[in-house]
Amino acid sequence: MDEFVFRFNRRKSGSHGLLFYRLMQPVATTPTPAKLIVGGTP
């Protein structure tokens, strides 16, 4: 159902390619080492 809502809300958007790029941009960053997430020293 969420996919249909997503498509319906963006049915008139003229930049379909940019939408995919914007969705993937936060994912395509450099990975953070686990030690930094847990609170250890790098």
N, C-alpha and C positions, 0 to 999 in steps of 0.2 A: 504494500500500500504506500509506503514511504517513497518508493521510486516513482509511482504515478503522481503523487503530490509534488515531488521535485520537478518532474517534467512539465506538469501543468503550470506551476508557478513560473517556469522559465520558457514557456512556449513562444513568447514574443521577443525573447532576447536575441539580438542580432550577432552576438559574439559567442557562439557555441564553443569554438576552439579556445578562446580565452577563459571560458568558464572551467574547462578541464584543467588548463594550466594553473589557474588560481586554486583549484582544489588540491592539486598535486604539489604545489609550491611548498607548503609547510612540511610535507613528508620528505621532500628531496633535499633536506638539509644534512649537514654532517652529523654523524652519530655522537651522542654524549657518552663518555665512558661511565660505566656503572659506579665507579668509585666517587665520581663527582655527584651523582644522583643520591647516593647513600650518605655522603657527607665526609668522605675520606679526602686525603690529599692527592692531587694529580700525579 
